[in-house]
Amino acid sequence: MCDVIFITKKREMMYEDYTIKPYISPDRDPNEVVKPVPKRNMEPLADGLLAGDIILLWRINFGTFTNETWYPKYFEYTYGIDGPSHLIQLLENGYAYEESAFASLDHLNSSQKKAILKKLGVKGLSKMKAADLDEALAKNLSEEELGQYFTVRGIALTRKGEETLANHQEIIDRHPKKKI
């Protein structure tokens, strides 16, 4: 217990001159040795966001981000934010929005779409391509009805989110990229 208190105090001292203190997950091992979150990542930007928020907007901009997306550790360890709670803030503040069920169909595979249509008694599914499946779903279900078949929803940027992302290219440029 004394070690935990010592480590907690040490972390508090490490961040005492930060304007905003980095998020440290309560599930993080207190004995884990980590590099401090860079101070520049915890300085509020002109619009009140943090560098981690910009990286979250950047990830959303790929078109693959959903309400079920897993958050890499770098949101906490490099950017000092709790990804899920910052996503909620971005949604509430109009930087992003949750897509409708129909707009989220691109996050389902053909088998999942066919399973929905099969429950509805639609025939000829084996011959249908992805576009045909989407068309059949639109023909047979309302937005509300479709939404009852799956919970995944895409997250997309609003115009405000796109503009904010464009205004902070320097943060994206310094974020490590995967080499493909």
N, C-alpha and C positions, 0 to 999 in steps of 0.2 A: 504494500500500500504506500509506503514511504517513497518507493521508486516512482510510482505513478504520480504522486504529488510533486516530486522533484521534476519529472519530465514535463508535467503540466505547467509548472512555474517557468521552466526553461523555455517552453514554447511561447508563453505569455511575454516573456522578456524579449524573445526573438522578434516579436511583432509589435512591441510597445510603441514604436514610432510610425506605425502604419495608420493611415487615415481610416481605412476600413480593414478590419481583421479578417484574415482568410478563414473560410469554413474548414473545420476539421470534423470529419464524421465521428459520431460517438462510437461507431463500430471499429474505428481504426485502432490497431494495436498501439497502446501508449509507448511500448518499448521500441517501436519501429523508428529507425533513423531515416529521416527524409531531409532533402534539401529544402530550404525555406522557399515559399512562394515569392517570386520576384516582386519587389515593392511596386514597380510600374504596373503590374497586373492588378493591383489593388487600389490604384488611384482612379477615382471616378472621372469619366470622360465628360465632355461638355454637356452631353444629353443625360448624364446621370448613370449611364451604364458602365460596366466594367469590361475589361478585355475579354474575360470569359463569356460575357453576354454576346460579344461580337463573334467569337468563335462558335457559339451556339447558333447564332443567326446564319453563319457560314455553313454549318452542318445542315441546317434546315434547308438552305438554298439548293442543296444537291437533289432535292425531290424524293429522297428515300427515308426521311425522318418521319417517325410516327409516334403516336401516344404510347407505343410499346417498345420504343428504341432503348437499347442499353447505352449507358453513359460511360465513356472511357474514364479511367482514373485521372487523366490529365486535367479534367475540369476541376477536381479538388486539388491535386498535387501541384499543378503548374499555374492554374488560374484562380485557385482559392474560392471556387463557388460550388454550391450544391446544385448540380445540373437540373434535377427535376423541379426544385423550387424556383429556380431562375427561369425555367421554361414557363411556369405558371405566371410569373411576373411579366414576361414578354408577351404572353397571350393577353393578359389583363390590360396591358398598356398599349395594345394595338400594333405590336411589331410583327406578330404572327397570328395565325388563326388555325383552328381545327377544321379540316375539310369534312364535307358531307360524306355519307356512306357511298353514294355514287362516285364522287370524286376520289374516294379511297380505294376503289376497285383495283387500281394498279398495284396495290399492296397485297392482293390475293393472287394465288396461282390458279391456273385453269381447273385443276382438280377441285379446289375449294368452290369455284364458281359453278362447276358442274354439279357438285353436291347440293348446292342451293336449288338449282334448277330441277334436279332430280326429285327433290322433296315437293316441288310444285307440279310434278308430273309432266314436265316438258320432255318431248321425244326428240330423237336425232342428235343427242349431245356428242356422240363420238365423232361426228363429222364437223362439228363447230370449231372454228378458230377463236382466238381470244376476242376479237372484235364482235364476232357473232354471239359469243357468250354475254358480253356486255350489253349488246342490243336486246337479247332475250331477257336479260334481267330487267332492263328498262321497260320493256314491253309488258312484263308480268308483275312488277312490283312498284310500289310507291317508295319514296325516300324513307319514310317511316318504317314500312314493312321490311325493306332491305336492311335497314339499320339493326333490325332484331336478329339477323343471321350472323353478324360478326361485330367484334368490338374494335378492331384496329382502325384507326383514323389517321390519315396523313396530316402532317403539320406543314403549313406553307407560309411564306412571308407575305405581309401586306406591302403596299407601296411604301409605307413608313419604314418597314423593316428592310426593304430593298435599298432605300435611300441611305439609311443608317449604315448598312453593310458597305455600300459604295463609299461612304465618307470615312471609313476606317480601314482602308486597304492596308495600311502599314501594319496593323495588328495581324491580319491574315498573312501578310508577307513574311513576318517573323515566326509564324507558327510552323513547326516541322511538318513537312509533307512526306507522304509515302512515295517511294520511288517505284514506279510501275513499269 
